[in-house]
Amino acid sequence: MGVTPHVAQNTSGRRSAVPDAIAATAGYAISQNKRKLIEQGFGWAKTVGRMRQVMVRSLKRVDQMFVLTMAAYNLTRMRTLGQIRAQTA
């Protein structure tokens, strides 16, 4: 299909699955930036949102807890984004 996967490049000395030519493109940099934003949300859900070990049973309840946790994360992001915008304005 001609699609290039944008996995993280291994720069610790071992062989990387991402060639340097692909890692140097602007699209790869944007992809890695967006990836970091997504990973931050899941990290927040695990540490602050108590999603690392859920205390409920059933897929429906875990789904509800996940949606509530991610909504709370969005609210905290909106708060910090509002503070950033207020400083620049």
Biopython code that builds the backbone (N, CA, C, O; Angstrom):
import numpy as np
from Bio.PDB.StructureBuilder import StructureBuilder

atoms = [
    (1, "MET", "N", (0.818, -1.196, 0.000)),
    (1, "MET", "CA", (0.000, 0.000, 0.000)),
    (1, "MET", "C", (0.862, 1.260, 0.000)),
    (1, "MET", "O", (0.334, 2.354, -0.205)),
    (2, "GLY", "N", (2.155, 1.143, 0.221)),
    (2, "GLY", "CA", (3.034, 2.299, 0.183)),
    (2, "GLY", "C", (2.990, 3.152, 1.434)),
    (2, "GLY", "O", (3.323, 4.336, 1.382)),
    (3, "VAL", "N", (2.585, 2.577, 2.561)),
    (3, "VAL", "CA", (2.488, 3.323, 3.809)),
    (3, "VAL", "C", (3.748, 3.077, 4.630)),
    (3, "VAL", "O", (4.194, 1.939, 4.771)),
    (4, "THR", "N", (4.315, 4.144, 5.165)),
    (4, "THR", "CA", (5.505, 4.028, 6.006)),
    (4, "THR", "C", (5.101, 4.132, 7.467)),
    (4, "THR", "O", (4.543, 5.153, 7.870)),
    (5, "PRO", "N", (5.367, 3.097, 8.284)),
    (5, "PRO", "CA", (5.010, 3.184, 9.701)),
    (5, "PRO", "C", (5.898, 4.186, 10.415)),
    (5, "PRO", "O", (7.100, 4.252, 10.162)),
    (6, "HIS", "N", (5.313, 4.952, 11.295)),
    (6, "HIS", "CA", (6.066, 5.955, 12.042)),
    (6, "HIS", "C", (6.272, 5.478, 13.472)),
    (6, "HIS", "O", (5.685, 6.021, 14.407)),
    (7, "VAL", "N", (7.096, 4.476, 13.631)),
    (7, "VAL", "CA", (7.445, 3.995, 14.963)),
    (7, "VAL", "C", (8.575, 4.856, 15.490)),
    (7, "VAL", "O", (9.210, 5.583, 14.727)),
    (8, "ALA", "N", (8.828, 4.784, 16.769)),
    (8, "ALA", "CA", (9.895, 5.578, 17.367)),
    (8, "ALA", "C", (11.244, 5.057, 16.900)),
    (8, "ALA", "O", (11.453, 3.847, 16.811)),
    (9, "GLN", "N", (12.159, 5.971, 16.602)),
    (9, "GLN", "CA", (13.491, 5.598, 16.149)),
    (9, "GLN", "C", (14.356, 5.244, 17.349)),
    (9, "GLN", "O", (14.344, 5.935, 18.368)),
    (10, "ASN", "N", (15.102, 4.163, 17.213)),
    (10, "ASN", "CA", (16.003, 3.725, 18.272)),
    (10, "ASN", "C", (17.333, 4.438, 18.088)),
    (10, "ASN", "O", (18.042, 4.196, 17.111)),
    (11, "THR", "N", (17.671, 5.310, 19.019)),
    (11, "THR", "CA", (18.918, 6.068, 18.909)),
    (11, "THR", "C", (19.928, 5.680, 19.979)),
    (11, "THR", "O", (20.887, 6.414, 20.215)),
    (12, "SER", "N", (19.730, 4.543, 20.627)),
    (12, "SER", "CA", (20.616, 4.141, 21.727)),
    (12, "SER", "C", (21.785, 3.283, 21.265)),
    (12, "SER", "O", (22.434, 2.634, 22.086)),
    (13, "GLY", "N", (22.064, 3.267, 19.962)),
    (13, "GLY", "CA", (23.227, 2.509, 19.502)),
    (13, "GLY", "C", (22.874, 1.214, 18.808)),
    (13, "GLY", "O", (23.688, 0.688, 18.048)),
    (14, "ARG", "N", (21.688, 0.682, 19.042)),
    (14, "ARG", "CA", (21.283, -0.542, 18.359)),
    (14, "ARG", "C", (20.715, -0.191, 16.995)),
    (14, "ARG", "O", (20.531, 0.983, 16.673)),
    (15, "ARG", "N", (20.441, -1.204, 16.201)),
    (15, "ARG", "CA", (19.874, -1.006, 14.872)),
    (15, "ARG", "C", (18.435, -0.526, 15.007)),
    (15, "ARG", "O", (17.661, -1.081, 15.787)),
    (16, "SER", "N", (18.078, 0.499, 14.250)),
    (16, "SER", "CA", (16.741, 1.065, 14.318)),
    (16, "SER", "C", (15.906, 0.593, 13.138)),
    (16, "SER", "O", (16.432, 0.382, 12.045)),
    (17, "ALA", "N", (14.597, 0.426, 13.359)),
    (17, "ALA", "CA", (13.687, 0.032, 12.291)),
    (17, "ALA", "C", (13.359, 1.210, 11.385)),
    (17, "ALA", "O", (12.807, 1.020, 10.301)),
    (18, "VAL", "N", (13.693, 2.427, 11.813)),
    (18, "VAL", "CA", (13.391, 3.625, 11.042)),
    (18, "VAL", "C", (14.685, 4.150, 10.426)),
    (18, "VAL", "O", (15.605, 4.533, 11.149)),
    (19, "PRO", "N", (14.762, 4.170, 9.085)),
    (19, "PRO", "CA", (15.968, 4.719, 8.452)),
    (19, "PRO", "C", (16.097, 6.214, 8.721)),
    (19, "PRO", "O", (15.103, 6.893, 8.977)),
    (20, "ASP", "N", (17.322, 6.721, 8.662)),
    (20, "ASP", "CA", (17.571, 8.139, 8.911)),
    (20, "ASP", "C", (16.870, 9.031, 7.900)),
    (20, "ASP", "O", (16.492, 10.156, 8.226)),
    (21, "ALA", "N", (16.691, 8.542, 6.669)),
    (21, "ALA", "CA", (16.028, 9.348, 5.641)),
    (21, "ALA", "C", (14.576, 9.619, 6.011)),
    (21, "ALA", "O", (14.070, 10.715, 5.771)),
    (22, "ILE", "N", (13.906, 8.638, 6.589)),
    (22, "ILE", "CA", (12.507, 8.816, 7.002)),
    (22, "ILE", "C", (12.447, 9.667, 8.266)),
    (22, "ILE", "O", (11.571, 10.521, 8.403)),
    (23, "ALA", "N", (13.380, 9.434, 9.187)),
    (23, "ALA", "CA", (13.374, 10.176, 10.449)),
    (23, "ALA", "C", (13.661, 11.660, 10.241)),
    (23, "ALA", "O", (13.353, 12.475, 11.110)),
    (24, "ALA", "N", (14.241, 12.016, 9.112)),
    (24, "ALA", "CA", (14.566, 13.416, 8.853)),
    (24, "ALA", "C", (13.411, 14.191, 8.219)),
    (24, "ALA", "O", (13.513, 15.406, 8.048)),
    (25, "THR", "N", (12.319, 13.517, 7.869)),
    (25, "THR", "CA", (11.210, 14.195, 7.197)),
    (25, "THR", "C", (10.365, 14.974, 8.204)),
    (25, "THR", "O", (10.352, 14.677, 9.398)),
    (26, "ALA", "N", (9.660, 15.981, 7.682)),
    (26, "ALA", "CA", (8.793, 16.804, 8.539)),
    (26, "ALA", "C", (7.595, 15.999, 9.043)),
    (26, "ALA", "O", (7.149, 16.196, 10.173)),
    (27, "GLY", "N", (7.078, 15.102, 8.217)),
    (27, "GLY", "CA", (5.931, 14.285, 8.620)),
    (27, "GLY", "C", (6.250, 13.377, 9.792)),
    (27, "GLY", "O", (5.412, 13.160, 10.669)),
    (28, "TYR", "N", (7.472, 12.844, 9.804)),
    (28, "TYR", "CA", (7.894, 11.978, 10.907)),
    (28, "TYR", "C", (7.970, 12.769, 12.205)),
    (28, "TYR", "O", (7.574, 12.270, 13.258)),
    (29, "ALA", "N", (8.475, 13.997, 12.141)),
    (29, "ALA", "CA", (8.574, 14.838, 13.342)),
    (29, "ALA", "C", (7.191, 15.168, 13.882)),
    (29, "ALA", "O", (6.977, 15.143, 15.094)),
    (30, "ILE", "N", (6.257, 15.475, 12.999)),
    (30, "ILE", "CA", (4.878, 15.767, 13.426)),
    (30, "ILE", "C", (4.264, 14.532, 14.052)),
    (30, "ILE", "O", (3.595, 14.618, 15.081)),
    (31, "SER", "N", (4.492, 13.369, 13.428)),
    (31, "SER", "CA", (3.944, 12.116, 13.935)),
    (31, "SER", "C", (4.458, 11.812, 15.343)),
    (31, "SER", "O", (3.690, 11.383, 16.203)),
    (32, "GLN", "N", (5.739, 12.030, 15.579)),
    (32, "GLN", "CA", (6.307, 11.762, 16.898)),
    (32, "GLN", "C", (5.791, 12.738, 17.939)),
    (32, "GLN", "O", (5.621, 12.369, 19.101)),
    (33, "ASN", "N", (5.538, 13.985, 17.539)),
    (33, "ASN", "CA", (4.978, 14.979, 18.453)),
    (33, "ASN", "C", (3.556, 14.589, 18.864)),
    (33, "ASN", "O", (3.205, 14.668, 20.041)),
    (34, "LYS", "N", (2.744, 14.172, 17.902)),
    (34, "LYS", "CA", (1.368, 13.738, 18.196)),
    (34, "LYS", "C", (1.377, 12.475, 19.051)),
    (34, "LYS", "O", (0.532, 12.304, 19.929)),
    (35, "ARG", "N", (2.339, 11.592, 18.788)),
    (35, "ARG", "CA", (2.449, 10.362, 19.566)),
    (35, "ARG", "C", (2.710, 10.671, 21.039)),
    (35, "ARG", "O", (2.154, 10.024, 21.926)),
    (36, "LYS", "N", (3.560, 11.665, 21.288)),
    (36, "LYS", "CA", (3.867, 12.057, 22.660)),
    (36, "LYS", "C", (2.613, 12.585, 23.356)),
    (36, "LYS", "O", (2.378, 12.274, 24.524)),
    (37, "LEU", "N", (1.809, 13.377, 22.653)),
    (37, "LEU", "CA", (0.578, 13.906, 23.244)),
    (37, "LEU", "C", (-0.373, 12.780, 23.644)),
    (37, "LEU", "O", (-0.990, 12.828, 24.708)),
    (38, "ILE", "N", (-0.487, 11.777, 22.790)),
    (38, "ILE", "CA", (-1.377, 10.644, 23.082)),
    (38, "ILE", "C", (-0.852, 9.841, 24.258)),
    (38, "ILE", "O", (-1.617, 9.455, 25.141)),
    (39, "GLU", "N", (0.454, 9.588, 24.273)),
    (39, "GLU", "CA", (1.046, 8.815, 25.368)),
    (39, "GLU", "C", (0.920, 9.537, 26.710)),
    (39, "GLU", "O", (0.788, 8.891, 27.749)),
    (40, "GLN", "N", (0.959, 10.866, 26.696)),
    (40, "GLN", "CA", (0.803, 11.623, 27.941)),
    (40, "GLN", "C", (-0.572, 11.377, 28.556)),
    (40, "GLN", "O", (-0.701, 11.252, 29.774)),
    (41, "GLY", "N", (-1.594, 11.308, 27.711)),
    (41, "GLY", "CA", (-2.949, 11.047, 28.212)),
    (41, "GLY", "C", (-3.063, 9.688, 28.868)),
    (41, "GLY", "O", (-3.653, 9.565, 29.941)),
    (42, "PHE", "N", (-2.506, 8.667, 28.240)),
    (42, "PHE", "CA", (-2.570, 7.332, 28.818)),
    (42, "PHE", "C", (-1.718, 7.237, 30.081)),
    (42, "PHE", "O", (-2.092, 6.543, 31.027)),
    (43, "GLY", "N", (-0.587, 7.919, 30.107)),
    (43, "GLY", "CA", (0.243, 7.941, 31.313)),
    (43, "GLY", "C", (-0.481, 8.608, 32.464)),
    (43, "GLY", "O", (-0.420, 8.134, 33.599)),
    (44, "TRP", "N", (-1.175, 9.718, 32.178)),
    (44, "TRP", "CA", (-1.949, 10.410, 33.207)),
    (44, "TRP", "C", (-3.063, 9.498, 33.725)),
    (44, "TRP", "O", (-3.315, 9.438, 34.928)),
    (45, "ALA", "N", (-3.727, 8.788, 32.804)),
    (45, "ALA", "CA", (-4.817, 7.897, 33.210)),
    (45, "ALA", "C", (-4.306, 6.787, 34.127)),
    (45, "ALA", "O", (-5.007, 6.374, 35.051)),
    (46, "LYS", "N", (-3.093, 6.305, 33.876)),
    (46, "LYS", "CA", (-2.546, 5.235, 34.713)),
    (46, "LYS", "C", (-2.113, 5.744, 36.082)),
    (46, "LYS", "O", (-2.342, 5.077, 37.091)),
    (47, "THR", "N", (-1.491, 6.918, 36.127)),
    (47, "THR", "CA", (-0.953, 7.387, 37.404)),
    (47, "THR", "C", (-1.994, 8.137, 38.224)),
    (47, "THR", "O", (-2.236, 7.786, 39.379)),
    (48, "VAL", "N", (-2.601, 9.143, 37.657)),
    (48, "VAL", "CA", (-3.532, 9.986, 38.399)),
    (48, "VAL", "C", (-4.953, 9.423, 38.341)),
    (48, "VAL", "O", (-5.679, 9.447, 39.335)),
    (49, "GLY", "N", (-5.338, 8.920, 37.179)),
    (49, "GLY", "CA", (-6.712, 8.461, 36.973)),
    (49, "GLY", "C", (-7.011, 7.069, 37.486)),
    (49, "GLY", "O", (-8.125, 6.575, 37.315)),
    (50, "ARG", "N", (-6.044, 6.430, 38.106)),
    (50, "ARG", "CA", (-6.222, 5.102, 38.716)),
    (50, "ARG", "C", (-6.676, 4.042, 37.713)),
    (50, "ARG", "O", (-7.485, 3.177, 38.049)),
    (51, "MET", "N", (-6.162, 4.107, 36.492)),
    (51, "MET", "CA", (-6.514, 3.102, 35.491)),
    (51, "MET", "C", (-5.483, 1.977, 35.414)),
    (51, "MET", "O", (-5.659, 1.030, 34.647)),
    (52, "ARG", "N", (-4.409, 2.070, 36.201)),
    (52, "ARG", "CA", (-3.396, 1.013, 36.164)),
    (52, "ARG", "C", (-3.986, -0.314, 36.647)),
    (52, "ARG", "O", (-3.749, -1.366, 36.053)),
    (53, "GLN", "N", (-4.749, -0.245, 37.721)),
    (53, "GLN", "CA", (-5.422, -1.437, 38.231)),
    (53, "GLN", "C", (-6.835, -1.015, 38.608)),
    (53, "GLN", "O", (-7.048, -0.404, 39.655)),
    (54, "VAL", "N", (-7.785, -1.338, 37.764)),
    (54, "VAL", "CA", (-9.152, -0.872, 37.978)),
    (54, "VAL", "C", (-9.808, -1.664, 39.099)),
    (54, "VAL", "O", (-9.492, -2.831, 39.333)),
    (55, "MET", "N", (-10.721, -1.002, 39.778)),
    (55, "MET", "CA", (-11.394, -1.621, 40.918)),
    (55, "MET", "C", (-12.805, -2.101, 40.573)),
    (55, "MET", "O", (-13.571, -2.469, 41.463)),
    (56, "VAL", "N", (-13.142, -2.098, 39.307)),
    (56, "VAL", "CA", (-14.475, -2.534, 38.894)),
    (56, "VAL", "C", (-14.352, -3.771, 38.017)),
    (56, "VAL", "O", (-13.282, -4.076, 37.491)),
    (57, "ARG", "N", (-15.451, -4.466, 37.872)),
    (57, "ARG", "CA", (-15.483, -5.646, 37.008)),
    (57, "ARG", "C", (-16.480, -5.413, 35.895)),
    (57, "ARG", "O", (-17.400, -4.607, 36.030)),
    (58, "SER", "N", (-16.301, -6.096, 34.835)),
    (58, "SER", "CA", (-17.111, -6.098, 33.618)),
    (58, "SER", "C", (-16.598, -5.046, 32.642)),
    (58, "SER", "O", (-16.132, -3.974, 33.029)),
    (59, "LEU", "N", (-16.698, -5.382, 31.409)),
    (59, "LEU", "CA", (-16.212, -4.512, 30.348)),
    (59, "LEU", "C", (-16.966, -3.190, 30.319)),
    (59, "LEU", "O", (-16.382, -2.144, 30.035)),
    (60, "LYS", "N", (-18.257, -3.235, 30.611)),
    (60, "LYS", "CA", (-19.077, -2.021, 30.594)),
    (60, "LYS", "C", (-18.612, -1.024, 31.660)),
    (60, "LYS", "O", (-18.503, 0.172, 31.389)),
    (61, "ARG", "N", (-18.342, -1.514, 32.859)),
    (61, "ARG", "CA", (-17.917, -0.627, 33.950)),
    (61, "ARG", "C", (-16.501, -0.093, 33.728)),
    (61, "ARG", "O", (-16.217, 1.065, 34.032)),
    (62, "VAL", "N", (-15.620, -0.936, 33.201)),
    (62, "VAL", "CA", (-14.261, -0.473, 32.903)),
    (62, "VAL", "C", (-14.318, 0.590, 31.807)),
    (62, "VAL", "O", (-13.598, 1.586, 31.868)),
    (63, "ASP", "N", (-15.175, 0.379, 30.805)),
    (63, "ASP", "CA", (-15.342, 1.360, 29.741)),
    (63, "ASP", "C", (-15.854, 2.682, 30.305)),
    (63, "ASP", "O", (-15.370, 3.750, 29.929)),
    (64, "GLN", "N", (-16.825, 2.612, 31.201)),
    (64, "GLN", "CA", (-17.344, 3.841, 31.818)),
    (64, "GLN", "C", (-16.265, 4.554, 32.620)),
    (64, "GLN", "O", (-16.164, 5.781, 32.584)),
    (65, "MET", "N", (-15.461, 3.784, 33.342)),
    (65, "MET", "CA", (-14.394, 4.381, 34.139)),
    (65, "MET", "C", (-13.343, 5.026, 33.233)),
    (65, "MET", "O", (-12.828, 6.101, 33.541)),
    (66, "PHE", "N", (-13.029, 4.366, 32.117)),
    (66, "PHE", "CA", (-12.052, 4.904, 31.188)),
    (66, "PHE", "C", (-12.549, 6.210, 30.565)),
    (66, "PHE", "O", (-11.797, 7.179, 30.466)),
    (67, "VAL", "N", (-13.806, 6.232, 30.150)),
    (67, "VAL", "CA", (-14.367, 7.449, 29.549)),
    (67, "VAL", "C", (-14.374, 8.588, 30.567)),
    (67, "VAL", "O", (-14.033, 9.721, 30.227)),
    (68, "LEU", "N", (-14.752, 8.302, 31.795)),
    (68, "LEU", "CA", (-14.764, 9.324, 32.840)),
    (68, "LEU", "C", (-13.346, 9.832, 33.127)),
    (68, "LEU", "O", (-13.138, 11.032, 33.305)),
    (69, "THR", "N", (-12.382, 8.919, 33.171)),
    (69, "THR", "CA", (-10.993, 9.302, 33.422)),
    (69, "THR", "C", (-10.455, 10.184, 32.309)),
    (69, "THR", "O", (-9.802, 11.192, 32.577)),
    (70, "MET", "N", (-10.723, 9.814, 31.062)),
    (70, "MET", "CA", (-10.222, 10.614, 29.944)),
    (70, "MET", "C", (-10.948, 11.953, 29.855)),
    (70, "MET", "O", (-10.357, 12.938, 29.412)),
    (71, "ALA", "N", (-12.205, 12.013, 30.263)),
    (71, "ALA", "CA", (-12.906, 13.300, 30.319)),
    (71, "ALA", "C", (-12.257, 14.204, 31.370)),
    (71, "ALA", "O", (-12.096, 15.404, 31.150)),
    (72, "ALA", "N", (-11.888, 13.623, 32.505)),
    (72, "ALA", "CA", (-11.203, 14.395, 33.544)),
    (72, "ALA", "C", (-9.849, 14.883, 33.031)),
    (72, "ALA", "O", (-9.447, 16.009, 33.324)),
    (73, "TYR", "N", (-9.148, 14.052, 32.275)),
    (73, "TYR", "CA", (-7.864, 14.463, 31.698)),
    (73, "TYR", "C", (-8.067, 15.628, 30.734)),
    (73, "TYR", "O", (-7.284, 16.578, 30.730)),
    (74, "ASN", "N", (-9.110, 15.557, 29.923)),
    (74, "ASN", "CA", (-9.396, 16.659, 29.001)),
    (74, "ASN", "C", (-9.684, 17.949, 29.755)),
    (74, "ASN", "O", (-9.271, 19.025, 29.322)),
    (75, "LEU", "N", (-10.388, 17.854, 30.878)),
    (75, "LEU", "CA", (-10.668, 19.050, 31.670)),
    (75, "LEU", "C", (-9.384, 19.649, 32.246)),
    (75, "LEU", "O", (-9.224, 20.870, 32.268)),
    (76, "THR", "N", (-8.479, 18.800, 32.709)),
    (76, "THR", "CA", (-7.218, 19.325, 33.240)),
    (76, "THR", "C", (-6.383, 19.944, 32.124)),
    (76, "THR", "O", (-5.719, 20.959, 32.336)),
    (77, "ARG", "N", (-6.410, 19.344, 30.941)),
    (77, "ARG", "CA", (-5.694, 19.938, 29.801)),
    (77, "ARG", "C", (-6.300, 21.272, 29.415)),
    (77, "ARG", "O", (-5.572, 22.213, 29.100)),
    (78, "MET", "N", (-7.619, 21.368, 29.435)),
    (78, "MET", "CA", (-8.276, 22.625, 29.087)),
    (78, "MET", "C", (-7.885, 23.718, 30.080)),
    (78, "MET", "O", (-7.702, 24.873, 29.694)),
    (79, "ARG", "N", (-7.757, 23.358, 31.350)),
    (79, "ARG", "CA", (-7.360, 24.330, 32.361)),
    (79, "ARG", "C", (-5.956, 24.862, 32.088)),
    (79, "ARG", "O", (-5.724, 26.070, 32.130)),
    (80, "THR", "N", (-5.029, 23.960, 31.809)),
    (80, "THR", "CA", (-3.661, 24.408, 31.557)),
    (80, "THR", "C", (-3.551, 25.141, 30.221)),
    (80, "THR", "O", (-2.775, 26.090, 30.111)),
    (81, "LEU", "N", (-4.294, 24.733, 29.223)),
    (81, "LEU", "CA", (-4.270, 25.443, 27.944)),
    (81, "LEU", "C", (-4.853, 26.844, 28.098)),
    (81, "LEU", "O", (-4.388, 27.785, 27.455)),
    (82, "GLY", "N", (-5.877, 26.986, 28.954)),
    (82, "GLY", "CA", (-6.446, 28.309, 29.212)),
    (82, "GLY", "C", (-5.460, 29.218, 29.907)),
    (82, "GLY", "O", (-5.420, 30.416, 29.627)),
    (83, "GLN", "N", (-4.662, 28.672, 30.811)),
    (83, "GLN", "CA", (-3.654, 29.472, 31.496)),
    (83, "GLN", "C", (-2.555, 29.898, 30.528)),
    (83, "GLN", "O", (-2.049, 31.016, 30.627)),
    (84, "ILE", "N", (-2.180, 29.033, 29.603)),
    (84, "ILE", "CA", (-1.161, 29.382, 28.619)),
    (84, "ILE", "C", (-1.666, 30.495, 27.703)),
    (84, "ILE", "O", (-0.935, 31.438, 27.403)),
    (85, "ARG", "N", (-2.910, 30.382, 27.266)),
    (85, "ARG", "CA", (-3.481, 31.402, 26.382)),
    (85, "ARG", "C", (-3.614, 32.730, 27.095)),
    (85, "ARG", "O", (-3.409, 33.775, 26.477)),
    (86, "ALA", "N", (-3.953, 32.724, 28.384)),
    (86, "ALA", "CA", (-4.098, 33.973, 29.126)),
    (86, "ALA", "C", (-2.749, 34.695, 29.264)),
    (86, "ALA", "O", (-2.700, 35.925, 29.266)),
    (87, "GLN", "N", (-1.677, 33.939, 29.376)),
    (87, "GLN", "CA", (-0.351, 34.543, 29.503)),
    (87, "GLN", "C", (0.103, 35.169, 28.187)),
    (87, "GLN", "O", (0.748, 36.218, 28.193)),
    (88, "THR", "N", (-0.226, 34.539, 27.062)),
    (88, "THR", "CA", (0.227, 35.060, 25.770)),
    (88, "THR", "C", (-0.629, 36.200, 25.260)),
    (88, "THR", "O", (-0.175, 36.980, 24.422)),
    (89, "ALA", "N", (-1.865, 36.317, 25.747)),
    (89, "ALA", "CA", (-2.755, 37.372, 25.256)),
    (89, "ALA", "C", (-2.518, 38.710, 25.907)),
    (89, "ALA", "O", (-3.199, 39.683, 25.585)),
]
sb = StructureBuilder()
sb.init_structure("model")
sb.init_model(0)
sb.init_chain("A")
sb.init_seg("    ")
for serial, (resi, resn, name, xyz) in enumerate(atoms, 1):
    if name == "N":
        sb.init_residue(resn, " ", resi, " ")
    sb.init_atom(name, np.array(xyz, "f"), 0.0, 1.0, " ", f" {name:<3s}", serial, name[0])
structure = sb.get_structure()
